[in-house]
Structures are given as C-alpha cells and as structure tokens.
Amino acid sequence: MPTRDIIEAAFAQAPSELPIKRARAAFEKDIAEFVAQMQVERGFSSHTAAAYRRDLEQYARAMIGRGVLSARKIESGDIQSYAGDLRSNPIENTRVRGRLYSPTSVARKLASIRSFHKFLARERSYPDPGARLESVRTPRGLPRVLSIEDVRELLSAPRGAEPLTLRDRAILELLYATGMRASEMCQLRVGDLMLEDRIVRCKGKGDKWRMVPLSKAATRALEEYLGLARPQLLGVTPIQSDKPKRGRPRKIVTPTRRRSDVLFVEEGGSAFVRLTLYTLVRRYASEAGLPGWVSPHTLRHSFATHLLQNGADLRAIQEMLGHADIATTQIYTHVETAHLRRSFQKSHPRA
C-alpha cells in the first residue's frame, strides 16, 4: 500500500477509535464514583469493592463492544442480552475450558449492574434500565461441610517442624478454631492475638471488630509458630530446608530481614495473601485424601455446623462468625437437619 494510502487509512480509523477511548474513560469514571459511594454508604470492604469493580468493568467492555458508548444510552434490552451471554458463553481467562458462570455468579453480576444504574439515575438523572429487570433469585444450596474425622485428617496433614509447616499448621488450626473468613485471616496482626486469654480479635465485613475464642490446639500451634517459625520467615535466622528437591542438596534460604506486624508471612516476610491461603488448604486437603472442593470457607462452614451439632447457641455462633443477620447463620440449622435426615435414612429400618 502506498504511503499516502496508509496515512489516509489511519485518519479514517481515528474518528472511530476516539469515541471508544472516550467511552472507556467515561465508564471508568462512573464505575469509580459508584464504588467509592458504596464504600461510604454500605460499608463495602476492599474485597467487595474490587468484586463490584470487576463485574462492572466487564459489563462496560461488553456494552462498548455492542456500540453502546455511554451508560446513559444503555437500555433494558442491552442488559437482558448481556445476561444471556453470561449464562451461555464460556468464562474467559479460566483454566477450565468451556466452563460457564454459575447461576449465583450471574445473579451477583446482575445485582451489581442494577445497583450501578440505580446510582446513576439518582446522582446523574440517567434513565434506569435496571429498574425493569426482574431480580434473579437463585436457590441457595446448603454449604458443604467436613465430618469431625475429616477435619482431624486435614489438621494433621502438615507434618514436620519446618517454619512453613509450623505456619501452615497454625493457619489450619486457627481457621477451624474460629471460623474466620479467608480475608479476615490474611488481615490479622500479631497484636490481634491474646494467647494468655485464648482470644483473637478480627476485623470482619464493614470493618466491624469481634472477639473469638481460641481452642487449646490452635493456641499451642500459634505459640509454636510465633516462637519458632515466624522469626525465621522474617529473616531473623536462616531457614534450612529439610526436604531436598529431586535429588538436589538441601539449601539454606536467608530471607531479607524486615519488620512486620502481619501475623502470617511468607519466606522473606511478605504478607500472606488469599490466593496462597486457598492453595495451601487445597494442597493439605489433597494430602489428607479429601475432596477437591475443600477450601478455607469449608472450615468456616464446618466450624459452625460442628458447634451447632454439639449444642452451641445460634446467637453465639452468629457473633463468632460475624454475621450481621441471624438469618444468615440459620443456614447451619438446615445443614444439621440434612445431616440428621441422612443418618435417619441410613440407619432406620423403615426409613
């Protein structure tokens, strides 16, 4: 192609690219203002805010792809078409090819979109295309829990006295002893522990603090981690690996020494993150021969269910879990009922 034709082609494309850039910037501004407002009004945590932002950024990309370059111009039919795409098109950037969004994920994304348009209608006097959409109610399944025997197997999976093993054992014991959420676990500071009183303080949703009792086993595991493992992970002393890899000689790792008040740390002192926590729990679950669906939240569900099975008061469980509404905690009464029904059908001669 001659140089002149190339230049003319570039100028021909420029007008179509400029509106798209402006549309992206406008959507980004709308989304940022909405999320900031929700953090103030509804006390969104950083994780909830990030989830809303991801949902709405995905939505904005889809609208721009359809040629809808302003939130003001979105109609209810656009949202309905988008919802259909969510239900039928495979998820992008996932390890499992062809995997679809679950009904719960679709419902959450559409709830984000409705809230977003409600905000724009109130603050900018935009039309509200989400007002005509029916709320998608998905049947809430019962949480999956481990038996007490399975929990024992999981908590026994970290074997040895290496710093990372002591840390992992303390993490698993603490998850089951308190029913903490993964995000709450990763936010813990050393000062949140009151080991003499066997109490831990944690910050839950809406930045609400609560005090949760510690089991004797969790207290012992935390004392071992704090006294023996954490100083090495922070770099106070070198870490010597007891497990050579693929025939290589064991190595000594000397992390960069750093001061940190984060409770659970990696080698070198960096803070523990949620993804690492999920990977850790699944690895030990696999070693214990447990199902692949086991996660930190499974231990939270198991914590609540086992307390209920052993006669704990529902209000006390609500406080320990940090639920704002006891209706959320009552799901565990259904879990216990289902457990009793299975036992009855398995054991009663005329079931």
FENFEN-V457335 format. One record per pair of residues at least 12 apart in sequence whose ideal C-beta (glycine too) atoms are under 8 Angstrom apart, sorted by the first residue. I is the first residue (numbers start at 1). GAP is how many residues later the second one is. Records with the same first field share a line. If there is no record, write none. Layout:
I = GAP ; GAP
This chain:
19 = 50
20 = 44 ; 49
22 = 47
23 = 41 ; 46 ; 47
24 = 36 ; 40
26 = 43 ; 44 ; 45
27 = 29 ; 30 ; 33 ; 36 ; 37 ; 44
28 = 29 ; 32
30 = 41 ; 86 ; 90
31 = 22 ; 25 ; 26 ; 29 ; 85
32 = 21
33 = 90
34 = 18 ; 22 ; 81 ; 82 ; 85 ; 86
35 = 14 ; 17 ; 18 ; 21
37 = 82 ; 86
38 = 14 ; 77 ; 81
43 = 162 ; 163 ; 164
45 = 138 ; 160 ; 161 ; 162
47 = 136
48 = 157
51 = 57 ; 61
52 = 60 ; 63 ; 64
55 = 53 ; 54 ; 57 ; 58
56 = 56 ; 57 ; 60
58 = 51
59 = 23 ; 50 ; 53 ; 54 ; 57
62 = 20 ; 23
63 = 15 ; 19
66 = 12 ; 15
71 = 45 ; 46 ; 49 ; 55
72 = 48 ; 52 ; 54 ; 55
74 = 43 ; 55
75 = 52 ; 54
76 = 53 ; 54 ; 56 ; 57
78 = 51
79 = 31 ; 34 ; 50 ; 51 ; 54
80 = 53
82 = 31
83 = 23 ; 27 ; 53
86 = 15 ; 19 ; 20 ; 23 ; 24
87 = 13 ; 14 ; 19
88 = 12
103 = 33 ; 35
104 = 34
106 = 30
107 = 29 ; 30 ; 31
110 = 23 ; 26
111 = 24 ; 25
113 = 17
114 = 16 ; 17 ; 19 ; 21
115 = 15
116 = 14
117 = 12 ; 13 ; 14
118 = 12 ; 13
140 = 191
142 = 189 ; 192 ; 193 ; 196
143 = 154 ; 155 ; 158 ; 162 ; 188 ; 189 ; 192
144 = 149 ; 154 ; 157
145 = 153 ; 156 ; 157 ; 160 ; 161 ; 190
146 = 144 ; 148 ; 152 ; 153 ; 156
148 = 158
150 = 138 ; 140
151 = 25 ; 148 ; 151 ; 155
153 = 135 ; 136 ; 137
154 = 18 ; 130 ; 131 ; 134 ; 136 ; 140 ; 145
155 = 14 ; 17 ; 18 ; 21 ; 62
156 = 132
157 = 15 ; 127 ; 128 ; 130 ; 131
158 = 14 ; 126
160 = 82
161 = 67 ; 81
162 = 67 ; 77 ; 79 ; 80 ; 81
163 = 65 ; 66 ; 67 ; 69 ; 70 ; 76 ; 104
164 = 65 ; 69 ; 103
166 = 55 ; 58 ; 59 ; 62 ; 63
167 = 58 ; 62 ; 63 ; 66 ; 97 ; 98
168 = 112 ; 116
169 = 52 ; 55 ; 56
170 = 48 ; 51 ; 52 ; 54 ; 55 ; 59 ; 94
171 = 14 ; 93 ; 106 ; 109
172 = 109 ; 112 ; 127
173 = 42 ; 44 ; 45 ; 48 ; 49
174 = 26 ; 40 ; 44 ; 47 ; 48
175 = 106 ; 121 ; 124 ; 125 ; 128
176 = 39 ; 42 ; 123 ; 126 ; 127
177 = 36 ; 37 ; 38 ; 40 ; 41 ; 126
178 = 22 ; 24 ; 34 ; 35 ; 36 ; 40 ; 125 ; 142
179 = 33 ; 120 ; 121 ; 124 ; 125 ; 141 ; 142
180 = 22 ; 32 ; 120
181 = 23 ; 115 ; 116 ; 119 ; 141
182 = 92 ; 95 ; 96 ; 113 ; 114 ; 115
183 = 91
184 = 18 ; 19 ; 20 ; 138
185 = 17 ; 79 ; 87 ; 92 ; 111
186 = 78 ; 85 ; 86 ; 87 ; 88 ; 91
187 = 15 ; 16
188 = 12 ; 14 ; 74 ; 75 ; 76
189 = 72 ; 73 ; 74
190 = 36 ; 71 ; 72 ; 73
191 = 70
192 = 71
193 = 29 ; 33 ; 70
195 = 19 ; 24 ; 27 ; 28
198 = 15 ; 16 ; 17 ; 18 ; 21
199 = 12 ; 13 ; 14 ; 15
200 = 12 ; 14
202 = 120
204 = 118
205 = 117 ; 119
206 = 118
208 = 114 ; 116
210 = 109 ; 110 ; 112
212 = 108
213 = 107
230 = 35
233 = 22 ; 32 ; 33 ; 34 ; 35 ; 36
234 = 21 ; 23 ; 24 ; 25 ; 26 ; 31 ; 35
235 = 19 ; 20 ; 21 ; 22 ; 23 ; 33 ; 34
236 = 21
238 = 14 ; 15 ; 16
239 = 13 ; 14 ; 15 ; 16 ; 28
240 = 12 ; 13
241 = 12
253 = 14
255 = 12 ; 13 ; 14
256 = 12 ; 13
257 = 12
277 = 19
278 = 17 ; 18
281 = 13 ; 14 ; 15 ; 17 ; 18
282 = 12 ; 13
300 = 21
301 = 31 ; 34
304 = 13 ; 16 ; 17 ; 25 ; 28
305 = 27 ; 30 ; 31 ; 34
307 = 13
308 = 24 ; 25 ; 27 ; 28
309 = 27 ; 30
314 = 12 ; 15 ; 16 ; 18 ; 19
317 = 12 ; 15
